[in-house]
Amino acid sequence: MRSPHHLSTHPYPNYQAEPEPPAPPNHRRAQRRPRRGRFALKAAVTLAVLAAFLTLADRWAVLYAEHQAADTLKQRLRLTAAPEVEIDGFPFLPQLVDRRLDSVKVTVPDVAADRVTLAAVSATAHDIRLDGDGPTSVRGARVPRLNGDALLSFADMNRELGASQVTFTGAGPGRVAVRGTLPVAGHDLRLRADVRVARDGERGVDTRIGGMRLDIGDLATYRPGSRASEGLHLTRQSADALSRETRKARAVLAVPSVVRALGVPGSTVREAQRSDTALARLTGRPEFVRQAMRLNLLDLALAHPELLDRLGLDPALLDALSRLTRPVLADRLSLGFQLPEPPSGDLRLRDVRVERDGIRVRVEGSGLAVGP
């Protein structure tokens, strides 16, 4: 027997209730999300396009300003070629409106500096103030601070000073080696010299030429100067040959000034002129070779030009060497130069060093101005 709680209270005991239909979907809420997503996407694309457009416009403005600045510098500084100008900082247009640039790098090729040409002068100006009534009417610029460097290329020096016959190469800190040939009176003489490079004041580079010598084959060496070790002297090889060749030795001993310079007693010389054995004994001494190398052949050329032919020297060559003094030769090998003086402000050198490719100097400036 069932419990009374299980008895149906419906008036029709066999009735089954139908399930309630589901509620209709809310299409309005579902449609709002896609519309919002599409709007955000469109906004992002628009901003990206606008940013790209502004960036492109800013870069075009930079390129135009760099081109204008290069032309202005070429005219104002009287350069043979327009320099390379790089304006740093992004964005550029706000800097232009504010008439103040963070930094500008300028590279000027082939700058004339006395007898040589600087391969490149590169400088970066900082905190530039533009002069003008507006962004489109810039008349000039003020440069409170500038730093950079200049290169004096060995390749350019070899072309300009050496005429493809003399080469300049780095030989250590502050030193340049000069090697090559120098035409003198129709003879190609081997040239050797050492150049010391140092700063000369605030705007110049000074060079001191030392160890200058011109070799006339294996016969003689010319060192310009007035000291006893300078002048034209026989080489060791030539002096040894003189001691062995009877004809040349007698010709030299026939000159009284040579005999006095050699320090040979007169009686010994007279005996050597009469006897080959005595001559060989005299010239065979080591002292004779050393003393022969001390003879200044330029002095002999003045008093006894005929002796030069006996020694195998061209009188025309010796005449040309007598005019090739130390100042003349040093001037032909000088690498010194002065930086051009700016119209306003201060431009100076702070460091000079010899590198593998040339002489590099560090440049600093302040209070410079470009324009009226």
C-alpha positions as CSV (number, residue, x, y, z in Angstrom):
1,M,0.0,0.0,0.0
2,R,1.5,3.4,-1.1
3,S,2.0,6.2,1.3
4,P,-0.5,9.0,1.2
5,H,2.4,11.4,0.2
6,H,2.8,9.6,-3.1
7,L,-0.9,10.0,-4.1
8,S,-1.4,12.5,-6.9
9,T,-3.3,15.6,-6.0
10,H,-4.1,16.5,-9.6
11,P,-7.7,16.2,-10.4
12,Y,-6.7,14.1,-13.4
13,P,-4.3,11.5,-12.1
14,N,-3.1,10.4,-15.5
15,Y,-2.1,14.0,-16.7
16,Q,1.6,14.7,-17.6
17,A,2.7,18.4,-17.7
18,E,4.5,19.5,-20.9
19,P,8.0,21.1,-20.5
20,E,8.2,24.9,-20.7
21,P,9.7,26.3,-24.0
22,P,13.3,27.9,-23.8
23,A,13.6,31.6,-23.6
24,P,14.4,33.4,-26.9
25,P,18.1,34.5,-27.4
26,N,19.0,38.1,-26.7
27,H,20.4,39.1,-30.2
28,R,21.0,42.7,-29.2
29,R,23.7,41.8,-26.6
30,A,25.4,39.4,-28.9
31,Q,25.7,42.0,-31.7
32,R,27.3,44.7,-29.5
33,R,30.7,42.9,-29.0
34,P,31.6,42.5,-32.7
35,R,30.8,46.2,-33.4
36,R,33.0,47.3,-30.5
37,G,35.9,45.1,-31.7
38,R,35.7,46.4,-35.3
39,F,35.7,50.0,-34.0
40,A,38.9,49.4,-31.9
41,L,40.6,47.8,-34.9
42,K,39.8,50.7,-37.1
43,A,41.0,53.1,-34.5
44,A,44.3,51.2,-34.2
45,V,44.9,51.1,-37.9
46,T,44.1,54.8,-38.2
47,L,46.6,55.7,-35.5
48,A,49.2,53.5,-37.1
49,V,48.8,55.1,-40.5
50,L,48.8,58.6,-38.9
51,A,52.0,57.7,-36.9
52,A,53.7,56.4,-40.1
53,F,52.6,59.5,-42.0
54,L,54.0,61.8,-39.3
55,T,57.3,59.8,-39.1
56,L,57.6,59.9,-42.9
57,A,57.0,63.7,-42.9
58,D,59.5,64.1,-40.1
59,R,62.2,62.2,-42.0
60,W,61.5,64.1,-45.2
61,A,61.9,67.3,-43.2
62,V,65.2,66.0,-41.9
63,L,66.5,65.2,-45.3
64,Y,65.5,68.6,-46.7
65,A,67.1,70.4,-43.8
66,E,70.4,68.3,-44.2
67,H,70.5,69.2,-47.9
68,Q,69.9,72.9,-47.2
69,A,72.5,72.9,-44.5
70,A,75.1,71.2,-46.7
71,D,74.6,73.8,-49.5
72,T,74.9,76.6,-47.0
73,L,78.1,75.3,-45.4
74,K,79.6,74.8,-48.9
75,Q,78.9,78.4,-49.8
76,R,79.8,80.0,-46.5
77,L,83.1,78.0,-45.9
78,R,84.0,78.1,-49.7
79,L,84.4,74.4,-49.9
80,T,85.1,72.5,-53.1
81,A,82.5,69.9,-52.3
82,A,79.3,69.9,-50.2
83,P,79.8,68.3,-46.8
84,E,77.8,65.4,-45.4
85,V,75.3,66.6,-42.7
86,E,73.5,64.3,-40.3
87,I,70.9,65.8,-37.9
88,D,70.4,63.6,-34.9
89,G,67.3,63.4,-32.6
90,F,63.7,62.3,-33.1
91,P,61.3,63.8,-33.8
92,F,62.9,66.6,-35.8
93,L,60.0,68.9,-36.4
94,P,59.5,69.9,-32.8
95,Q,63.2,70.7,-32.5
96,L,62.8,72.9,-35.6
97,V,59.8,74.7,-34.2
98,D,61.8,75.2,-31.0
99,R,64.8,76.4,-33.1
100,R,67.1,74.2,-31.2
101,L,68.8,71.0,-32.4
102,D,70.3,68.3,-30.1
103,S,73.3,67.5,-32.3
104,V,74.5,67.7,-35.9
105,K,77.4,65.8,-37.4
106,V,79.2,67.4,-40.4
107,T,81.9,65.6,-42.5
108,V,83.8,67.8,-44.9
109,P,86.0,66.0,-47.4
110,D,89.2,67.3,-49.0
111,V,89.9,70.5,-46.9
112,A,92.9,72.4,-48.1
113,A,95.5,73.0,-45.3
114,D,98.6,74.8,-46.5
115,R,100.6,72.4,-48.8
116,V,98.5,69.3,-47.9
117,T,94.9,68.3,-48.0
118,L,93.0,66.9,-45.1
119,A,91.2,63.8,-46.3
120,A,88.2,64.4,-44.0
121,V,87.2,66.7,-41.2
122,S,84.4,65.3,-39.1
123,A,82.8,67.3,-36.3
124,T,79.7,67.0,-34.2
125,A,78.0,70.2,-32.9
126,H,75.9,70.0,-29.8
127,D,72.9,72.1,-28.6
128,I,72.7,74.2,-31.8
129,R,70.6,77.4,-31.7
130,L,68.9,78.3,-35.0
131,D,68.6,82.0,-36.0
132,G,65.5,83.0,-37.9
133,D,61.9,84.2,-37.7
134,G,60.4,80.7,-38.0
135,P,61.0,77.1,-38.9
136,T,61.0,78.0,-42.7
137,S,63.3,81.0,-42.4
138,V,66.5,79.8,-40.8
139,R,69.3,82.3,-41.5
140,G,72.1,80.8,-39.5
141,A,73.1,78.8,-36.4
142,R,75.0,79.3,-33.2
143,V,77.2,76.4,-32.0
144,P,78.1,76.5,-28.3
145,R,80.2,73.3,-28.4
146,L,81.8,71.2,-31.1
147,N,84.2,68.3,-31.2
148,G,85.6,66.1,-33.9
149,D,88.8,65.0,-35.7
150,A,90.7,65.6,-38.9
151,L,92.7,63.1,-40.9
152,L,95.8,63.9,-42.9
153,S,96.0,60.7,-45.1
154,F,99.4,59.2,-46.0
155,A,97.9,58.2,-49.3
156,D,97.1,61.9,-50.1
157,M,100.5,63.0,-48.9
158,N,102.2,60.4,-51.1
159,R,100.2,61.8,-54.1
160,E,100.6,65.5,-53.3
161,L,104.1,65.8,-51.8
162,G,105.9,62.7,-53.1
163,A,104.7,62.7,-56.7
164,S,104.6,58.9,-56.5
165,Q,108.3,58.8,-55.8
166,V,108.3,59.4,-52.0
167,T,106.1,57.5,-49.5
168,F,105.1,58.5,-46.0
169,T,104.3,55.8,-43.5
170,G,103.7,55.6,-39.8
171,A,106.8,54.7,-37.8
172,G,105.6,54.8,-34.2
173,P,104.1,57.4,-31.8
174,G,104.5,60.8,-33.3
175,R,106.9,59.6,-36.1
176,V,106.6,59.3,-39.8
177,A,109.1,57.6,-42.1
178,V,109.9,59.0,-45.5
179,R,111.3,56.7,-48.1
180,G,111.7,56.9,-51.9
181,T,113.7,58.6,-54.6
182,L,114.3,62.2,-55.4
183,P,115.4,63.4,-58.8
184,V,118.5,65.7,-58.6
185,A,120.4,66.9,-61.7
186,G,119.2,63.9,-63.8
187,H,120.0,61.4,-61.1
188,D,117.5,59.5,-59.0
189,L,118.8,59.6,-55.4
190,R,117.5,57.3,-52.7
191,L,115.9,59.5,-50.0
192,R,115.5,58.6,-46.3
193,A,114.2,60.9,-43.6
194,D,112.3,60.8,-40.3
195,V,109.5,63.3,-39.5
196,R,108.4,64.0,-35.9
197,V,104.9,65.4,-35.7
198,A,103.6,67.5,-32.8
199,R,101.0,70.1,-32.0
200,D,102.0,73.7,-32.8
201,G,100.0,76.1,-30.6
202,E,96.2,75.8,-30.5
203,R,95.6,75.5,-34.3
204,G,98.6,74.0,-36.0
205,V,100.6,70.9,-36.5
206,D,104.4,71.2,-36.7
207,T,106.8,68.7,-38.3
208,R,110.5,68.4,-37.6
209,I,112.6,66.6,-40.2
210,G,115.6,64.6,-39.0
211,G,117.9,61.9,-40.3
212,M,117.8,63.3,-43.9
213,R,120.1,61.5,-46.3
214,L,120.4,61.1,-50.1
215,D,122.3,58.1,-51.3
216,I,124.1,58.3,-54.7
217,G,124.0,54.7,-55.4
218,D,126.7,52.9,-53.4
219,L,129.2,55.7,-54.0
220,A,128.4,58.5,-51.6
221,T,125.8,59.8,-49.1
222,Y,124.6,63.4,-48.9
223,R,123.4,64.7,-45.5
224,P,122.4,68.4,-45.7
225,G,123.8,70.5,-42.9
226,S,126.9,72.3,-41.8
227,R,128.2,69.9,-39.1
228,A,131.2,67.7,-39.7
229,S,129.1,64.5,-40.0
230,E,127.0,66.2,-42.6
231,G,127.8,67.0,-46.3
232,L,128.7,64.6,-49.0
233,H,130.8,61.5,-47.9
234,L,132.0,58.3,-49.4
235,T,130.2,55.1,-48.3
236,R,132.0,52.3,-46.6
237,Q,131.9,50.3,-49.8
238,S,133.3,53.2,-51.9
239,A,136.1,54.0,-49.3
240,D,137.1,50.3,-49.3
241,A,137.3,50.4,-53.1
242,L,139.4,53.6,-52.9
243,S,141.9,51.9,-50.6
244,R,142.4,49.1,-53.2
245,E,142.5,51.1,-56.4
246,T,146.0,52.6,-56.9
247,R,145.0,55.2,-59.5
248,K,142.2,56.7,-57.4
249,A,144.3,56.6,-54.2
250,R,147.2,58.5,-55.7
251,A,144.8,61.1,-57.2
252,V,143.3,61.7,-53.8
253,L,146.7,61.9,-52.0
254,A,147.9,64.5,-54.6
255,V,145.5,67.1,-53.1
256,P,147.2,68.8,-50.1
257,S,143.9,69.6,-48.4
258,V,142.9,66.0,-48.5
259,V,146.3,64.9,-47.1
260,R,145.8,67.4,-44.2
261,A,142.3,66.1,-43.6
262,L,143.5,62.5,-43.6
263,G,146.3,63.4,-41.1
264,V,148.9,61.5,-43.1
265,P,152.6,62.8,-42.7
266,G,154.0,64.4,-45.8
267,S,157.0,62.0,-45.9
268,T,154.6,59.0,-45.9
269,V,152.6,60.5,-48.8
270,R,155.7,61.1,-50.9
271,E,156.9,57.6,-50.3
272,A,153.5,56.2,-51.3
273,Q,153.5,58.3,-54.5
274,R,156.8,56.6,-55.5
275,S,156.1,53.0,-54.4
276,D,153.1,50.8,-54.9
277,T,154.2,48.8,-51.8
278,A,154.2,51.9,-49.6
279,L,150.9,53.0,-51.1
280,A,149.3,49.7,-50.3
281,R,150.7,49.8,-46.8
282,L,149.2,53.3,-46.3
283,T,145.8,52.7,-47.8
284,G,145.5,49.2,-46.3
285,R,145.3,50.5,-42.8
286,P,141.8,50.6,-41.2
287,E,142.4,54.2,-40.2
288,F,142.7,55.2,-43.9
289,V,139.2,53.9,-44.7
290,R,137.6,55.7,-41.7
291,Q,139.4,58.9,-42.5
292,A,138.4,58.7,-46.2
293,M,134.8,58.4,-45.1
294,R,135.1,61.7,-43.1
295,L,136.1,63.7,-46.2
296,N,133.5,66.2,-47.3
297,L,133.4,65.8,-51.1
298,L,131.6,69.1,-51.5
299,D,134.7,70.9,-50.2
300,L,136.8,68.9,-52.6
301,A,134.5,69.8,-55.5
302,L,135.1,73.5,-55.0
303,A,138.9,73.3,-55.0
304,H,139.5,70.3,-57.2
305,P,136.6,69.5,-59.5
306,E,138.8,67.2,-61.6
307,L,139.1,64.9,-58.6
308,L,135.4,64.1,-58.7
309,D,135.7,62.5,-62.1
310,R,138.4,60.2,-60.7
311,L,135.9,59.2,-57.9
312,G,133.1,58.7,-60.4
313,L,131.0,61.7,-59.3
314,D,129.1,64.0,-61.7
315,P,130.1,67.6,-61.1
316,A,126.6,68.8,-62.1
317,L,125.1,66.6,-59.4
318,L,127.4,68.0,-56.7
319,D,126.5,71.6,-57.8
320,A,122.8,70.7,-57.4
321,L,123.4,69.1,-54.0
322,S,125.2,72.2,-52.7
323,R,121.9,74.2,-53.4
324,L,119.8,71.4,-51.8
325,T,120.2,72.7,-48.2
326,R,118.5,71.4,-45.1
327,P,115.8,74.1,-45.1
328,V,115.1,73.5,-48.8
329,L,114.8,69.7,-48.4
330,A,112.9,70.0,-45.1
331,D,110.3,72.3,-46.8
332,R,109.7,69.7,-49.5
333,L,109.0,67.1,-46.8
334,S,107.1,69.2,-44.3
335,L,103.7,68.0,-43.2
336,G,102.8,70.9,-41.1
337,F,99.5,72.8,-41.5
338,Q,97.2,75.3,-39.7
339,L,93.5,74.9,-39.2
340,P,91.5,77.7,-40.9
341,E,90.5,80.5,-38.5
342,P,86.7,80.6,-38.1
343,P,84.8,83.9,-38.6
344,S,83.7,83.8,-35.0
345,G,84.3,81.6,-32.0
346,D,87.3,79.4,-31.2
347,L,88.6,76.4,-33.1
348,R,91.6,74.5,-31.8
349,L,93.6,71.3,-31.8
350,R,93.7,69.1,-28.7
351,D,95.6,66.0,-29.7
352,V,97.9,64.9,-32.6
353,R,98.7,61.3,-33.2
354,V,100.2,59.2,-36.0
355,E,98.1,56.2,-37.0
356,R,98.5,53.5,-39.6
357,D,96.6,55.4,-42.3
358,G,97.8,59.0,-41.5
359,I,98.0,61.8,-39.0
360,R,94.8,62.3,-37.0
361,V,94.2,65.4,-34.9
362,R,91.4,66.0,-32.4
363,V,89.5,69.2,-32.9
364,E,87.4,71.2,-30.4
365,G,85.5,74.4,-30.8
366,S,83.2,76.8,-28.9
367,G,81.1,79.9,-29.6
368,L,81.0,79.2,-33.4
369,A,78.5,80.7,-35.7
370,V,77.3,79.8,-39.2
371,G,75.5,82.5,-41.2
372,P,75.2,86.2,-41.0
